[in-house]
Amino acid sequence: MKPEEIVLYEEKGRLIFWSYSFKVFQDRIEAYFWPHKQVIPFSDVESVELVEKIPWTVGRGLRYGIPRTKHSGIKYFAIRDEGIRLRLRRGRWKQIVLSVKEPEKVKALIERRLELNEPEIVFSGLAQTA
């Protein structure tokens, strides 16, 4: 098994006719809510934050924002309690909200993966002298 195929967190469920799943791998996050699947590499994630309360008025399912705008986003609502918001550096969507059952655990896991996947800064040129 490849290291990038190790699942660090997985959540699956079913809402009447539709199935959903959220997975965190070592190099990416996958969100699936029929019929939409989103693969988010950690290199595209700028930040992750908790969403304290998802209002009952949003219901369940997928919610789309206007693509390529400041407030664009896609929201995966499987449960109505809490979730996480991923702010993205690039791509069609600027933010993605996932309503996961264990948001603190998922947030900590993603933050740890972001720290490990940060590109190293290589300095070249003249050496500084004191």
C-alpha positions as CSV (number, residue, x, y, z in Angstrom):
1,M,0.0,0.0,0.0
2,K,1.3,3.4,-0.9
3,P,1.8,5.9,2.0
4,E,-0.6,8.4,0.4
5,E,-3.3,5.8,0.5
6,I,-3.3,5.4,4.2
7,V,-6.6,6.8,5.5
8,L,-6.1,8.9,8.7
9,Y,-9.8,9.7,9.2
10,E,-12.9,8.4,7.6
11,E,-16.5,9.2,8.1
12,K,-19.3,7.6,6.0
13,G,-23.1,7.9,6.1
14,R,-26.3,7.8,4.3
15,L,-29.1,10.3,4.1
16,I,-32.3,8.7,2.8
17,F,-31.2,8.2,-0.9
18,W,-27.7,9.8,-0.8
19,S,-24.5,8.6,0.6
20,Y,-21.6,10.7,1.8
21,S,-18.0,10.2,2.9
22,F,-15.2,12.4,4.2
23,K,-11.6,11.0,4.2
24,V,-8.3,12.5,5.3
25,F,-5.2,10.9,3.7
26,Q,-1.6,11.8,4.2
27,D,-1.5,14.1,1.2
28,R,-5.2,15.1,0.6
29,I,-8.8,15.3,1.7
30,E,-11.6,13.7,-0.2
31,A,-15.2,14.8,0.3
32,Y,-18.0,12.9,-1.5
33,F,-21.7,13.7,-1.4
34,W,-23.6,12.1,-4.3
35,P,-23.1,13.1,-7.1
36,H,-20.2,15.4,-6.3
37,K,-16.7,14.3,-5.3
38,Q,-14.0,16.8,-4.3
39,V,-10.3,16.0,-3.9
40,I,-8.3,18.7,-2.0
41,P,-4.5,18.3,-1.9
42,F,-3.0,19.7,1.3
43,S,-0.9,22.0,-1.0
44,D,-4.1,23.9,-1.9
45,V,-5.2,24.3,1.7
46,E,-4.4,27.7,3.2
47,S,-6.1,27.3,6.6
48,V,-8.6,25.3,8.5
49,E,-11.0,26.6,11.1
50,L,-13.9,25.3,13.2
51,V,-17.5,26.2,12.2
52,E,-19.2,26.5,15.6
53,K,-22.8,26.1,14.7
54,I,-24.4,25.1,11.4
55,P,-28.0,26.5,11.4
56,W,-30.8,24.1,10.9
57,T,-32.1,26.3,8.1
58,V,-29.4,25.1,5.7
59,G,-30.7,21.6,5.7
60,R,-28.6,18.7,4.5
61,G,-26.9,18.1,1.2
62,L,-24.7,20.1,-1.0
63,R,-24.7,23.9,-1.1
64,Y,-22.9,25.8,-3.9
65,G,-21.6,29.4,-3.9
66,I,-20.7,31.4,-6.9
67,P,-17.4,30.0,-8.3
68,R,-14.2,32.1,-8.5
69,T,-15.5,34.9,-6.3
70,K,-14.3,36.0,-2.8
71,H,-17.1,34.1,-1.1
72,S,-17.3,31.2,-3.4
73,G,-17.5,27.8,-1.8
74,I,-19.1,24.4,-1.6
75,K,-20.6,23.1,1.6
76,Y,-21.2,19.5,2.4
77,F,-23.9,19.3,5.1
78,A,-24.4,15.8,6.4
79,I,-25.1,16.7,10.0
80,R,-26.2,20.0,11.5
81,D,-24.0,20.5,14.5
82,E,-20.4,21.6,13.9
83,G,-17.9,21.3,11.1
84,I,-14.7,22.6,9.6
85,R,-14.0,25.3,7.0
86,L,-11.1,24.9,4.6
87,R,-9.8,28.1,3.0
88,L,-8.1,27.3,-0.3
89,R,-5.2,29.0,-2.1
90,R,-6.4,28.2,-5.6
91,G,-9.0,26.3,-7.5
92,R,-12.6,26.8,-8.4
93,W,-13.8,27.1,-4.8
94,K,-12.3,29.5,-2.2
95,Q,-13.7,27.6,0.8
96,I,-15.1,24.2,1.5
97,V,-17.2,23.5,4.6
98,L,-17.5,19.9,5.8
99,S,-19.9,19.0,8.6
100,V,-18.0,16.2,10.3
101,K,-18.9,14.4,13.5
102,E,-15.6,15.1,15.2
103,P,-14.6,18.6,14.0
104,E,-11.9,19.3,16.6
105,K,-10.1,16.0,15.8
106,V,-10.3,16.6,12.1
107,K,-9.1,20.2,12.4
108,A,-6.1,19.1,14.5
109,L,-5.3,16.2,12.1
110,I,-5.4,18.6,9.1
111,E,-3.3,21.2,10.8
112,R,-0.7,18.6,11.7
113,R,-0.6,17.4,8.0
114,L,-0.3,21.0,6.8
115,E,2.7,21.5,9.1
116,L,4.3,18.4,7.7
117,N,3.6,19.2,4.1
118,E,4.9,22.8,4.2
119,P,7.5,23.3,1.5
120,E,11.0,23.9,2.8
121,I,12.4,27.4,2.2
122,V,15.8,27.2,0.6
123,F,18.0,30.3,0.8
124,S,20.5,30.8,-1.9
125,G,22.9,33.6,-2.6
126,L,25.2,35.5,-0.3
127,A,25.9,34.4,3.2
128,Q,25.2,36.9,5.9
129,T,28.1,37.9,8.2
130,A,27.8,39.6,11.5
